């Protein structure tokens, strides 16, 4: 089966940013996304939902160009002010035309 290499961009952020991040992802050219609730611990320690608010994990499969645009935007608009991480993974997808 023929697959196409693309980028899986994963963003973990404060839930309050959900709608803003979705708008950014869509305007950058992503065809779709998945959002799930997330919890965990990092350098800012464990975030407890009842006290500090919940987190989301937003994932989108995009071209390298869209991934680069989004990473630049996220680093400028979010990293300094919010608890946000973002990372890329290379994925092989079938029906690659759905994503670009």
MARRO-42334 format. One line per field, with one value per residue: residue number from 1; residue in one letter; x, y negated, z of N, C-alpha, C in turn. Coordinates in nm, 4 decimals, padded with zeros to 6 digits, always signed. Layout:
REM residues N
nr: [NUM; ...]
rest: [a; ...]
neast: [X; ...]
nnorth: [Y; ...]
nup: [Z; ...]
caeast: [X; ...]
canorth: [Y; ...]
caup: [Z; ...]
ceast: [X; ...]
cnorth: [Y; ...]
cup: [Z; ...]
***
This chain:
REM residues 100
nr: [1; 2; 3; 4; 5; 6; 7; 8; 9; 10; 11; 12; 13; 14; 15; 16; 17; 18; 19; 20; 21; 22; 23; 24; 25; 26; 27; 28; 29; 30; 31; 32; 33; 34; 35; 36; 37; 38; 39; 40; 41; 42; 43; 44; 45; 46; 47; 48; 49; 50; 51; 52; 53; 54; 55; 56; 57; 58; 59; 60; 61; 62; 63; 64; 65; 66; 67; 68; 69; 70; 71; 72; 73; 74; 75; 76; 77; 78; 79; 80; 81; 82; 83; 84; 85; 86; 87; 88; 89; 90; 91; 92; 93; 94; 95; 96; 97; 98; 99; 100]
rest: [x; x; x; x; x; x; x; x; x; x; x; x; x; x; x; x; x; x; x; x; x; x; x; x; x; x; x; x; x; x; x; x; x; x; x; x; x; x; x; x; x; x; x; x; x; x; x; x; x; x; x; x; x; x; x; x; x; x; x; x; x; x; x; x; x; x; x; x; x; x; x; x; x; x; x; x; x; x; x; x; x; x; x; x; x; x; x; x; x; x; x; x; x; x; x; x; x; x; x; x]
neast: [+00.0834; +00.0568; +00.2022; +00.2135; +00.4564; +00.4085; +00.3627; +00.2950; +00.1671; +00.1704; +00.0160; +00.0204; -00.1660; -00.3004; -00.6435; -00.8016; -00.7067; -00.8078; -01.0064; -00.8786; -00.6362; -00.7386; -00.8457; -00.6063; -00.4731; -00.6456; -00.6411; -00.3784; -00.3720; -00.4304; -00.6248; -00.7821; -00.8267; -00.7679; -00.8895; -00.8223; -00.8714; -00.6092; -00.3587; -00.0840; +00.2660; +00.5304; +00.8042; +00.6882; +00.5664; +00.3020; -00.0112; -00.3088; -00.6338; -00.8659; -00.7685; -00.5828; -00.6889; -00.7768; -00.5988; -00.5419; -00.4869; -00.3980; -00.4004; -00.2760; -00.2463; -00.0257; +00.1326; +00.4931; +00.5418; +00.3135; +00.3317; +00.5704; +00.4945; +00.2995; +00.4479; +00.6218; +00.4361; +00.3179; +00.5402; +00.5956; +00.3508; +00.2530; +00.4362; +00.5742; +00.3749; +00.1945; +00.1255; +00.2426; +00.3323; +00.4871; +00.5303; +00.6782; +00.6177; +00.7154; +00.4959; +00.3489; +00.1006; -00.2017; -00.4049; -00.3107; -00.3826; -00.5951; -00.4936; -00.3370]
nnorth: [+00.1172; -00.2202; -00.4885; -00.8218; -01.0484; -01.2663; -01.5345; -01.4996; -01.7179; -01.7909; -01.9553; -02.0519; -02.2129; -02.4753; -02.4455; -02.6694; -02.7889; -02.6538; -02.7188; -02.9331; -02.8146; -02.6215; -02.7895; -02.9048; -02.6781; -02.6003; -02.8333; -02.8296; -02.6333; -02.3658; -02.0736; -01.9439; -01.8367; -01.6911; -01.7010; -01.6310; -01.5720; -01.6302; -01.5353; -01.5672; -01.5879; -01.8199; -02.0459; -02.2537; -02.1370; -01.9178; -01.9706; -02.0419; -01.9871; -02.0923; -02.3105; -02.4659; -02.4578; -02.2705; -02.0727; -02.0455; -01.8278; -01.8877; -01.7612; -01.7450; -01.6489; -01.7434; -01.9154; -01.9585; -02.2335; -02.3657; -02.2755; -02.4007; -02.6726; -02.6797; -02.6067; -02.8257; -03.0335; -02.9454; -02.9483; -03.2208; -03.3430; -03.2017; -03.0575; -03.2194; -03.3158; -03.1196; -02.7819; -02.5719; -02.3167; -02.1902; -01.9546; -01.7679; -01.4836; -01.2468; -01.0961; -00.8240; -00.8184; -00.6848; -00.7744; -01.0380; -01.2755; -01.3808; -01.5407; -01.7509]
nup: [+00.0000; -00.0828; +00.0869; +00.2246; +00.3361; +00.6041; +00.8459; +01.1875; +01.3993; +01.7320; +01.9927; +02.3207; +02.5554; +02.7672; +02.8390; +02.8028; +02.5775; +02.3626; +02.1495; +02.0248; +01.9396; +01.7629; +01.5648; +01.4730; +01.3703; +01.1645; +01.0016; +00.9210; +00.7350; +00.7843; +00.7294; +00.9097; +01.2535; +01.5786; +01.9052; +02.2401; +02.5913; +02.8265; +03.0645; +03.2889; +03.3807; +03.3946; +03.3470; +03.4799; +03.6878; +03.8071; +03.6618; +03.8101; +03.7433; +03.8792; +04.0153; +03.8593; +03.6057; +03.3098; +03.0619; +02.7072; +02.4257; +02.1101; +01.7909; +01.4622; +01.1223; +00.8829; +00.6026; +00.5725; +00.5367; +00.6394; +00.9021; +00.9811; +00.9628; +01.1639; +01.3951; +01.4160; +01.4626; +01.7051; +01.8746; +01.8898; +01.9702; +02.1943; +02.3703; +02.5636; +02.7330; +02.8123; +02.9337; +02.7216; +02.4968; +02.2021; +01.9442; +01.6734; +01.4693; +01.2283; +01.0095; +00.8301; +00.6006; +00.4612; +00.1814; +00.1421; +00.0152; +00.1535; +00.3505; +00.2613]
caeast: [+00.0000; +00.1351; +00.1812; +00.2723; +00.5123; +00.3601; +00.3989; +00.1952; +00.1971; +00.0992; +00.0237; -00.0414; -00.1830; -00.4090; -00.7722; -00.8548; -00.6560; -00.8606; -01.0671; -00.7756; -00.5461; -00.8119; -00.8500; -00.4709; -00.4457; -00.7255; -00.5949; -00.2458; -00.3875; -00.4629; -00.7564; -00.8568; -00.7535; -00.8319; -00.8631; -00.8568; -00.8261; -00.4758; -00.3036; +00.0519; +00.3593; +00.6479; +00.8918; +00.6045; +00.5047; +00.1749; -00.1259; -00.4276; -00.7450; -00.9591; -00.7057; -00.5187; -00.7531; -00.7390; -00.5147; -00.5862; -00.3873; -00.4485; -00.3151; -00.3130; -00.1528; -00.0083; +00.2566; +00.6031; +00.5292; +00.2112; +00.3880; +00.6678; +00.4171; +00.2356; +00.5486; +00.6666; +00.3276; +00.3044; +00.6550; +00.5854; +00.2253; +00.2081; +00.5347; +00.6114; +00.2630; +00.1075; +00.1846; +00.2215; +00.4427; +00.4534; +00.6335; +00.6496; +00.6542; +00.6923; +00.4008; +00.3184; -00.0452; -00.2662; -00.4939; -00.2401; -00.4491; -00.6894; -00.4234; -00.2652]
canorth: [+00.0000; -00.3431; -00.5871; -00.9539; -01.1018; -01.3974; -01.5711; -01.5027; -01.8243; -01.7744; -02.0729; -02.0340; -02.3511; -02.5062; -02.4309; -02.8015; -02.8260; -02.5600; -02.7814; -03.0147; -02.7231; -02.5647; -02.8927; -02.9155; -02.5570; -02.6079; -02.9427; -02.7951; -02.5431; -02.2278; -02.0293; -01.8914; -01.8253; -01.6160; -01.7579; -01.5451; -01.6214; -01.5791; -01.5695; -01.5166; -01.6651; -01.8657; -02.1345; -02.3410; -02.0446; -01.8588; -02.0628; -01.9818; -02.0486; -02.1693; -02.4325; -02.5457; -02.4402; -02.1480; -02.0813; -01.9752; -01.7864; -01.9106; -01.6941; -01.7658; -01.5951; -01.8518; -01.9180; -02.0231; -02.3790; -02.4073; -02.2492; -02.5061; -02.7952; -02.6689; -02.6101; -02.9651; -03.1079; -02.9021; -02.9944; -03.3665; -03.3846; -03.1255; -03.0018; -03.3091; -03.3514; -03.0074; -02.6479; -02.5106; -02.2474; -02.1463; -01.8686; -01.7082; -01.3460; -01.2101; -00.9860; -00.7761; -00.8074; -00.6498; -00.8818; -01.1615; -01.3923; -01.4344; -01.6222; -01.8642]
caup: [+00.0000; -00.0929; +00.1929; +00.2027; +00.4604; +00.6458; +00.9824; +01.2936; +01.4946; +01.8576; +02.0793; +02.4519; +02.6016; +02.8588; +02.7706; +02.7709; +02.4450; +02.2632; +02.0312; +01.9584; +01.8697; +01.6498; +01.4604; +01.4176; +01.2928; +01.0416; +00.9155; +00.8682; +00.6224; +00.8213; +00.6825; +01.0227; +01.3796; +01.6861; +02.0372; +02.3527; +02.7214; +02.8599; +03.1946; +03.3023; +03.4614; +03.3227; +03.4237; +03.5629; +03.7817; +03.7655; +03.6580; +03.8688; +03.6734; +03.9623; +04.0659; +03.7552; +03.4758; +03.2393; +02.9429; +02.5873; +02.3281; +01.9754; +01.6933; +01.3234; +01.0239; +00.7865; +00.5248; +00.6449; +00.5283; +00.7357; +01.0346; +01.0089; +00.9893; +01.2946; +01.5013; +01.4305; +01.5255; +01.8441; +01.9537; +01.9096; +02.0334; +02.3110; +02.4625; +02.6736; +02.8214; +02.8471; +02.9446; +02.5907; +02.4307; +02.0664; +01.8858; +01.5430; +01.4398; +01.0899; +00.9992; +00.6952; +00.5953; +00.3362; +00.1377; +00.1755; -00.0418; +00.2515; +00.4486; +00.2026]
ceast: [+00.0887; +00.0985; +00.2545; +00.3300; +00.4612; +00.4029; +00.2776; +00.2413; +00.1087; +00.1247; -00.0480; -00.0447; -00.2944; -00.5405; -00.8329; -00.8128; -00.7187; -00.9133; -00.9666; -00.6785; -00.6137; -00.8162; -00.7131; -00.4383; -00.5204; -00.6723; -00.4566; -00.2546; -00.4163; -00.6045; -00.8432; -00.7679; -00.8322; -00.7918; -00.9097; -00.8118; -00.6924; -00.4408; -00.1645; +00.1358; +00.4796; +00.7297; +00.8141; +00.5284; +00.3704; +00.0662; -00.2474; -00.5483; -00.8352; -00.8997; -00.6567; -00.5863; -00.7004; -00.6504; -00.5826; -00.4646; -00.4538; -00.3501; -00.3679; -00.2047; -00.1466; +00.1194; +00.3675; +00.5924; +00.4271; +00.2628; +00.4860; +00.5974; +00.3559; +00.3356; +00.6020; +00.5618; +00.3153; +00.4196; +00.6478; +00.4654; +00.1955; +00.3160; +00.5656; +00.5002; +00.1812; +00.1878; +00.1501; +00.3486; +00.3942; +00.5667; +00.5827; +00.6939; +00.6309; +00.6013; +00.3837; +00.1686; -00.0897; -00.3671; -00.4364; -00.3054; -00.5503; -00.6248; -00.3532; -00.3490]
cnorth: [-00.1246; -00.4396; -00.7158; -01.0024; -01.2433; -01.4223; -01.5626; -01.6089; -01.8034; -01.8975; -02.0379; -02.1717; -02.3607; -02.5041; -02.5653; -02.8477; -02.7451; -02.6289; -02.8655; -02.9264; -02.6587; -02.6645; -02.9074; -02.7973; -02.5622; -02.7159; -02.9152; -02.6958; -02.3982; -02.1945; -01.9762; -01.8797; -01.7346; -01.6819; -01.6585; -01.6129; -01.5574; -01.6176; -01.5093; -01.6083; -01.7000; -01.9566; -02.2309; -02.2605; -01.9969; -01.9645; -01.9884; -02.0573; -02.1348; -02.3026; -02.5211; -02.5365; -02.3169; -02.1783; -02.0097; -01.9286; -01.8011; -01.8469; -01.7214; -01.7071; -01.6941; -01.8327; -01.9808; -02.1756; -02.4324; -02.3863; -02.3592; -02.6378; -02.7931; -02.6730; -02.7515; -03.0479; -03.0735; -02.9534; -03.1440; -03.4037; -03.3185; -03.0911; -03.0915; -03.3271; -03.2345; -02.8789; -02.5729; -02.4375; -02.2061; -02.0588; -01.8053; -01.5628; -01.3246; -01.0884; -00.9475; -00.7502; -00.7537; -00.7602; -01.0191; -01.2869; -01.4547; -01.5399; -01.7446; -01.9367]
cup: [+00.0000; +00.0197; +00.1574; +00.3347; +00.4851; +00.7896; +01.0738; +01.3921; +01.6160; +01.9433; +02.2090; +02.5155; +02.7045; +02.7814; +02.7314; +02.6306; +02.3312; +02.1377; +01.9537; +01.8799; +01.7488; +01.5351; +01.3943; +01.3267; +01.1598; +00.9479; +00.8563; +00.7533; +00.6561; +00.7761; +00.7956; +01.1449; +01.4725; +01.8172; +02.1423; +02.4808; +02.7527; +03.0028; +03.2038; +03.3880; +03.3765; +03.4105; +03.5117; +03.6684; +03.7283; +03.7698; +03.7094; +03.8162; +03.7583; +04.0068; +03.9516; +03.6187; +03.4054; +03.1195; +02.8269; +02.5094; +02.1915; +01.8793; +01.5536; +01.2336; +00.9093; +00.7054; +00.6092; +00.6443; +00.6290; +00.8777; +01.0738; +01.0410; +01.1289; +01.4093; +01.5233; +01.5024; +01.6736; +01.9291; +01.9826; +01.9962; +02.1684; +02.4138; +02.5825; +02.7768; +02.8736; +02.8654; +02.8164; +02.5500; +02.2924; +02.0163; +01.7571; +01.5397; +01.2908; +01.0893; +00.8530; +00.6901; +00.4595; +00.3056; +00.1750; +00.1226; +00.0535; +00.3416; +00.3924; +00.0996]
***
